[in-house]
């Protein structure tokens, strides 16, 4: 009976993680590919297929324009195959293009002006950023935000805050010249600034003063791996002081843009520290880690938590696709930039080599992320979670 109960628990945990993961990923992938699709259609380019997933088709239909809409067996991405492409990665098929009639060339993706091709390719990541802004802003508009005043209630002994000279009652007005509206905003800046010197503008006894502090580094293990975070060592106001602040649609949209920018900024900050050796690569996560987080978020935060995860993942996928790696959207845009400068595209041989390098890099990244996921999963099991 214990074995059956264990198996039942494992199965429930598996489906509890996989189903939210599929919902989250499908939404993000669909919006990304829809960006490519819509701009491609607006530019007069024919679309052969719109696929969610890869591999064998599970379900599909043809629309009146001849586009095959399909759901495939491997739900780890998707693609839009335009007329004239050799595959869903928008790799051109020169032989097919050479055999086209003038009418076919007019709707073929490879024969479009470079500006149109760039717009179609960039539309996918842009759609992801728009989705994130809409979800972040929409959640704030509908539910408001609980905010605490950025006031120091207590200073921990022997902490970075104590060494810097913070005192109870200090109200933090700005960090490095940027206004601080609430305690949570201050915490986020500090957490993202481990071992970095910050200048705090503090209101103390009715006058403003400057306090320079360097948040201490501490590690926190999450489903995505170990995170190096910053900690000052101050306590903020009690939760009973939190006030629900409602925002209008325009303010909410602005806050949605700020939230999206915050994710992008933290990502670049992490990558910069990764290159300089100040961060660990074990924070990189793949489908296994995302599935696990999706299950935990669905269990703890319900629909609201999943909406936030969709927004976060949408920013990440949009940003990742803009990296100048051949095979990704950013790699195509890099090739188009060369074409615009040179007045002609790169040679077929150069593009082929680039795509092979890009494929190798993407596969290595996927394998590395999967290995991190397995290590993090094993560490969680070792802790009994």
Secondary structure, 3 states (H helix, E strand, C coil): CHHHHHHHHHHHHHHHHHHHHHHHHHHHHHHHHHHHHHHHHHCCCCEEEEEEEEEEEEEEEECCCCCEEEEEEEEEEEEEEECCECCCCCCECHHHHHCCCHHHHHCCCCCCCHHHHHHHHHHHHHHHHHHHHHHHHHHHHHHCEEECCCECCEECCCCHHHHHCCCCCCEEEEECCEECCCHHHHHHHHHCCCCCEEEEEEEECCEEEEEEEECEEEEEEECCEEEEEEECCEECCCHHHCEEECCCHHHHHHHHHHHHHHHHHHHHHHHHHHHCCCCCHHHCCCHHHHHHHHHHHHHHHHHHHHHHHHHHHHHHHHHHHCCCCCCCHHHHHHHHHHHHHHCCCCCHHHHHHHHHHHHHHHHHHHHHHHHHHHHHHHHHHHCCC
